[in-house]
Each structure stands twice: as structure tokens, then as C-alpha cells.
Amino acid sequence: MLTTLERLQQHGLHGPSFRRVVQCRGEFEPLLQALTDTHTQAAYWQRERPRRAAAEARREAEQAAQRAALQQRWDEDDQDDAATAQEEEVRCATPHCSIPVDEPADP
């Protein structure tokens, strides 16, 4: 912590006369507040829990969106496969014949 004689004379011990150097605080604080360690493990976890919960929620939302997109692609592929299968059923039963069943054969 640091202070100046001028600030001590102006604000006293209970006024904003002290600055924390280690934590790079730019503002001056009263002595008791400047001496209080605000970077405790409990304070860290109090800040970290909501951050982690938000990150987990984002991950779950992204995974759900990816699963939905994948399922939609699979459904589209299934529909395409069903349409192709219907077209193949209409063709003649012989392997090399390309005449559709509903068209009459040439006389």
C-alpha cells in the first residue's frame, strides 16, 4: 500500500488515503478497506460458479443445436432415399430395362 503525507492530512486514516499497489487498484481507499484481502478463494469461487454454469449452459445449447441439425440432415436423407426407392419401383423389373411400368411398350 502507499499513500502520501498530503493525502493523510487531507483525508485522515479513515478517508480515501491509501492505494493498493499489488492489485493495481487505481483509486484510493480507506485503510481498513485497503487492508482487506478481497481476492480470497471463497470470493473466487463465488465469481467462478456463475461463469462455469453459463459456459456449461452455452455448451449444452450448442450441442443441442448440433444434434438438431444432424437429425434434420438425416431426415432429409431418409426422405431422399424414400423418393429414390419409389422411382425405382416404377421401373420395369428387368435389370437393363429403362421403360417405366406405366408407359405402354412399343408395338
C-alpha positions in Angstrom: 0.0 0.0 0.0 1.1 3.5 -0.5 -0.1 7.0 0.5 1.3 10.5 0.7 1.5 12.8 3.7 -0.7 15.3 1.9 -3.5 12.7 1.4 -3.2 11.6 5.1 -3.5 15.3 6.2 -6.4 15.9 3.8 -8.5 12.7 4.4 -7.0 11.1 7.6 -6.7 7.4 8.4 -10.4 6.7 7.7 -10.6 8.6 4.5 -9.5 7.5 1.0 -5.8 8.0 1.6 -4.4 4.6 0.7 -3.8 2.8 -2.7 -3.1 -0.9 -3.2 -0.1 -1.4 -5.3 -0.1 -5.2 -5.7 -3.6 -5.4 -7.0 -3.1 -2.5 -9.4 -6.1 -0.5 -8.0 -6.2 3.0 -9.4 -8.5 4.5 -6.7 -7.6 5.5 -3.2 -9.4 3.7 -0.3 -9.8 3.9 3.5 -7.2 2.0 5.5 -9.4 -0.9 6.6 -10.8 -1.4 3.1 -7.3 -1.3 1.6 -6.1 -3.9 4.2 -9.0 -6.3 3.5 -8.0 -9.1 1.2 -10.8 -9.2 -1.4 -9.0 -11.9 -3.5 -9.8 -14.9 -1.3 -10.6 -18.4 -2.6 -14.2 -18.0 -1.4 -14.6 -14.8 -3.4 -13.0 -16.5 -6.5 -15.5 -19.4 -6.3 -18.4 -17.1 -5.8 -17.5 -15.4 -9.1 -16.4 -18.6 -10.9 -19.6 -20.7 -10.2 -21.9 -18.5 -12.3 -19.3 -18.3 -15.1 -19.0 -22.0 -15.2 -22.7 -22.5 -15.1 -23.1 -20.1 -18.0 -20.4 -21.8 -20.0 -22.0 -25.2 -19.4 -25.4 -23.9 -20.5 -23.8 -22.5 -23.7 -22.1 -25.8 -24.4 -25.4 -27.7 -23.9 -27.3 -25.3 -26.1 -24.6 -25.6 -28.9 -24.7 -29.4 -28.6 -28.5 -29.5 -28.8 -28.4 -27.3 -31.9 -25.8 -29.6 -33.5 -27.9 -32.6 -32.7 -31.0 -31.0 -34.2 -29.1 -30.0 -37.4 -27.7 -33.5 -37.7 -31.2 -35.1 -37.1 -32.6 -32.8 -39.8 -30.0 -33.8 -42.3 -30.7 -37.5 -41.5 -34.4 -36.9 -42.0 -33.8 -35.2 -45.3 -31.5 -38.1 -46.5 -34.2 -40.5 -45.5 -36.8 -38.6 -47.5 -34.4 -38.5 -50.5 -33.8 -42.3 -50.2 -37.6 -42.9 -50.0 -38.2 -40.8 -53.1 -35.5 -42.7 -55.0 -36.9 -46.0 -53.9 -40.3 -45.0 -55.2 -38.8 -44.1 -58.6 -37.0 -47.4 -58.8 -40.2 -49.3 -58.0 -42.0 -47.8 -61.0 -39.3 -49.1 -63.4 -39.6 -52.4 -65.1 -38.5 -55.4 -63.1 -35.7 -56.5 -65.5 -32.3 -55.0 -64.6 -31.4 -53.5 -68.0 -34.9 -52.2 -68.9 -35.4 -48.4 -68.5 -39.1 -48.4 -69.6 -41.4 -47.2 -66.8 -44.2 -49.7 -65.9 -46.9 -47.2 -66.5 -45.9 -46.5 -70.1 -47.0 -48.8 -72.9 -44.3 -50.8 -74.7 -43.7 -50.0 -78.4 -45.7 -52.4 -80.6 
